[in-house]
């Protein structure tokens, strides 16, 4: 079977404060702020912020909803950690960098023969830096982080599940992943040749209580896989329905891309998406990405009302960050 998904597009989490989120991803992780907009569903406006590598490539895009109204409940059926890819032998740099920024982090660990450090977002979200010598995507660099150490994009995600077989069946039969290894409680799956941005890891936690599925600070809401276009997304929806995952959503217009969602057996919400109408450059040029708040047309007439409800944020000056 020809499966449409070729890797990640983005991962979306719910943070707490908007400014602490911007500071964490731009100063600590060292990503580029590429879009300031708002959640496009519902009537209560809150930020939707996008961060990425130097080229704003699919598979590097971390997005957040700074969402302090509700506290999420971490647990199984969620992404436990989002893993970034960095160059070989760069982890000592990251240890020192996290220490300078007073970021809680683990010692250097190893999984499937790759070294990594796990570290913590102020809202309680967990991330990892994983060494991958073969990832040649271009990092964004800052005054503190050079390209030689910077994050290339996602390596993958670690998903907590109470049961492996049904989630494995979904990954393999519905999305086209191949199981490539087991390391203790960790089960690795890869798609489209594997490696950075094409790897997904299940963590077997049979006794862990399920986490919340709603928006809530401190939890990851969904992961999004990349497909070529609307035709490929329709083909993916047909695969879901043929196998029996009949609760896949309709294709939704997210202004910068089109999306379709399905709840996987382990509880994790999985999106497929493709660029639409110019992607992130639809409403600002590449060199100005992330420099100001953009609203979709259906919210533009409420701009002043929306601005009055949002926490003011100070984004990094474009001139101080360099590709």
C-alpha positions in Angstrom: 0.0 0.0 0.0 1.2 3.5 -0.8 1.0 5.5 2.5 0.8 9.3 2.1 2.6 10.4 5.4 6.4 11.0 5.0 7.3 12.4 8.5 6.2 15.0 10.9 4.9 18.5 10.1 4.3 19.9 13.6 3.6 19.0 17.3 1.2 21.1 19.3 1.3 21.5 23.1 -0.5 23.6 25.6 1.8 25.9 27.5 1.0 28.4 30.4 2.1 32.0 30.1 2.7 33.3 26.6 5.9 35.3 27.3 7.5 32.5 29.2 6.7 30.2 26.2 8.3 32.6 23.7 11.4 33.0 25.9 11.7 29.2 26.4 11.6 28.3 22.7 13.6 31.2 21.3 16.2 31.6 24.0 16.5 28.2 25.6 15.7 25.8 22.6 16.9 28.3 20.1 14.1 28.1 17.5 12.8 30.8 15.3 9.4 32.3 16.1 7.7 32.0 12.7 4.1 32.8 13.3 2.0 34.7 15.9 -1.7 33.9 15.4 -4.6 32.6 17.5 -6.5 29.4 17.8 -8.9 29.2 14.9 -11.7 27.3 16.6 -14.1 28.4 19.3 -15.0 31.9 20.5 -12.4 32.5 23.2 -9.3 33.8 21.6 -5.8 32.7 22.8 -2.5 32.6 21.1 -1.3 30.0 18.7 2.5 30.4 18.4 4.8 28.6 15.9 8.5 28.0 16.2 10.8 26.3 13.7 14.3 26.0 12.2 16.0 28.4 9.9 14.0 27.4 6.9 10.7 27.0 8.8 10.6 23.4 7.4 7.8 20.8 8.1 9.2 18.5 10.7 10.7 21.4 12.7 7.5 23.2 13.7 6.7 23.3 17.4 3.4 25.0 18.0 1.8 26.0 21.3 -1.4 27.3 22.8 -0.5 29.4 25.8 -3.5 28.2 27.8 -3.8 29.2 31.5 -7.5 28.8 31.8 -7.4 25.0 32.4 -4.6 22.9 33.8 -4.0 19.7 31.8 -3.6 16.2 33.4 -0.5 14.4 32.1 -0.8 10.7 31.7 -0.9 7.8 29.2 -2.5 8.4 25.8 -0.3 11.5 25.4 3.0 12.5 24.0 5.3 12.2 27.0 8.3 14.0 25.4 9.1 15.8 22.1 12.6 15.1 20.8 14.7 17.5 18.8 17.7 16.4 16.7 21.1 18.0 17.4 24.6 17.3 16.1 26.8 14.5 17.5 28.9 15.5 20.6 26.8 18.7 21.2 25.1 17.5 24.4 27.8 18.9 26.8 27.0 22.3 25.3 23.3 21.8 26.0 24.0 20.7 29.6 25.8 24.0 30.2 23.2 26.0 28.3 20.4 24.5 30.4 22.3 25.1 33.6 22.8 28.8 32.7 19.1 29.2 32.1 18.2 27.3 35.2 16.3 24.7 33.2 15.6 21.4 34.9 17.3 18.6 32.9 18.5 15.0 33.1 22.0 13.6 32.8 23.0 12.3 29.4 21.0 9.1 28.8 20.9 6.6 25.9 18.0 4.9 24.0 18.4 2.8 20.9 22.1 3.6 20.9 21.5 7.4 20.7 22.5 9.8 23.5 19.9 12.3 24.7 19.1 14.8 27.4 15.6 15.4 28.6 14.6 18.9 29.8 11.5 20.7 31.1 9.4 23.6 29.8 8.1 26.0 32.6 4.6 24.6 32.0 5.7 21.1 32.8 6.1 19.8 29.2 9.1 17.5 28.5 11.5 17.8 25.6 14.7 16.0 24.5 17.8 16.8 22.6 18.9 13.7 20.7 22.3 13.4 18.9 21.9 12.4 15.3 25.0 12.7 13.0 23.0 12.2 9.8 20.5 15.1 10.2 21.7 18.0 8.0 18.7 20.3 8.3 19.7 24.0 8.9 19.3 25.2 12.5 18.3 28.7 13.5 21.1 30.3 15.5 21.0 33.0 18.3 23.5 35.0 20.3 23.9 31.9 22.5 23.5 29.0 20.2 25.6 28.5 17.0 24.4 26.5 14.1 26.9 23.8 15.0 24.9 23.0 18.2 21.4 24.3 17.1 18.3 22.1 16.8 17.8 20.8 13.3 14.1 19.9 13.8 12.3 17.0 15.4 13.8 13.7 15.8 10.5 12.3 16.9 8.2 11.9 19.8 7.8 9.6 22.8 4.2 8.5 23.3 3.0 7.0 26.6 0.5 4.1 26.1 -1.0 1.5 28.4 -1.2 -1.1 25.6 1.2 -1.6 22.7 -0.6 -4.0 20.2 -3.5 -1.8 19.2 -1.4 1.4 18.9 1.2 -0.6 17.0 -1.5 -1.8 14.6 -2.6 1.7 14.0 0.9 3.0 13.3 1.7 0.1 10.9 -1.6 -0.5 9.1 -3.1 2.9 9.1 0.0 5.1 8.7 2.7 2.9 7.2 5.3 2.9 10.0 7.6 -0.1 10.5 8.6 -1.4 13.9 12.4 -1.2 14.0 13.3 -2.1 17.6 12.6 -2.6 21.3 14.7 -1.2 24.1 13.2 -2.2 27.4 9.9 -0.4 27.7 10.5 1.6 24.5 9.2 0.4 21.1 10.6 2.3 18.1 8.7 2.8 14.8 10.0 4.6 11.6 8.4 5.8 8.4 9.7 6.7 4.9 13.2 5.3 5.5 13.5 6.3 9.2 15.9 8.6 11.0 15.4 12.1 12.2 11.8 13.4 11.7 10.6 10.0 10.7 10.8 8.2 14.1 8.1 7.6 16.7 8.6 5.8 20.1 6.0 4.1 22.2 6.6 4.0 25.9 4.7 1.1 27.5 3.2 2.3 30.8 0.4 -0.2 31.5 -0.3 1.2 35.0 -0.3 4.9 34.2 -3.7 6.6 34.4 -4.9 8.2 31.2 -4.2 11.9 30.7 -6.7 14.6 29.7 -7.7 15.0 26.0 -8.8 18.7 26.2 -6.7 21.8 25.9 -4.9 22.2 29.2 -1.6 23.7 30.3 1.3 21.3 30.6 0.0 18.7 28.1 0.7 17.9 24.4 -2.5 18.1 22.4 -1.6 16.4 19.1 1.1 15.4 16.6 0.8 16.2 13.0 2.2 14.2 10.1 3.1 15.7 6.7 1.4 14.7 3.5 1.9 16.2 0.0 -1.5 17.8 -0.7 -5.3 17.5 -0.3 -5.4 14.5 -2.6 -3.0 12.7 -0.4 -5.0 13.6 2.7 -8.1 12.2 1.1 -6.2 9.0 0.4 -5.2 8.8 4.1 -8.8 9.3 5.2 -9.8 6.5 2.9 -7.2 4.2 4.5 -8.6 5.1 8.0 -12.1 4.3 6.9 -11.1 1.1 5.1 -9.5 -0.3 8.2 -12.3 0.9 10.5 -11.0 4.1 12.0 -14.2 5.8 11.0 -14.0 8.8 13.4 -11.5 10.7 11.2 -12.6 14.4 10.9 -13.4 16.2 7.8 -10.5 18.1 6.2 -10.3 21.5 8.0 -8.9 24.8 6.7 -6.2 26.0 9.1 -5.4 29.0 6.9 -1.7 28.1 6.6 -2.4 24.4 6.0 -5.2 21.9 5.7 -5.7 19.3 8.4 -7.5 16.1 9.3 -7.6 14.5 12.7 -8.2 11.0 14.1 -7.9 9.7 17.7 -5.6 6.7 17.7 -6.3 3.6 19.8 -3.8 4.6 22.5 -5.5 7.9 23.0 -3.0 10.2 21.1 -4.6 12.6 18.7 -3.0 12.3 15.2 -3.3 15.0 12.5 -2.3 14.8 8.9 -1.7 18.1 7.2 -0.4 19.8 4.0 0.5 23.4 3.1 -2.2 25.6 1.6 -2.1 29.0 -0.1 1.5 29.7 0.5 1.9 28.3 3.9 3.5 30.6 6.5 4.3 33.1 3.9 0.6 33.7 3.0 0.4 36.8 5.1 4.1 37.9 5.7 7.4 37.5 3.9 9.9 34.9 4.9 12.3 37.4 6.4 9.5 38.8 8.5 8.0 35.6 9.8 6.8 35.8 13.4 7.2 39.6 13.7 3.6 40.5 14.4 0.2 39.0 15.2 -1.8 37.8 12.3 -5.5 36.9 12.5 -7.4 34.8 10.0 -9.9 36.8 7.9 -12.9 35.6 9.9 -11.5 37.1 13.1 -10.1 40.4 11.7 -13.2 42.4 12.5 -12.7 41.5 16.2 -9.0 42.5 16.3 -9.3 45.2 19.0 -11.4 43.0 21.2 -9.0 40.0 20.7 -5.9 42.2 21.4 -7.5 43.4 24.7 -7.8 39.8 25.9 -4.3 38.5 25.0 -1.2 38.7 27.2 1.2 41.2 25.6 4.3 39.4 24.4 7.7 40.7 23.3 9.1 38.7 20.4 12.8 38.5 19.7 14.0 41.3 17.4 14.5 39.8 13.9 17.8 41.6 13.6 19.3 39.8 16.7 18.7 36.3 15.3 20.5 35.1 12.3 20.0 32.2 9.8 
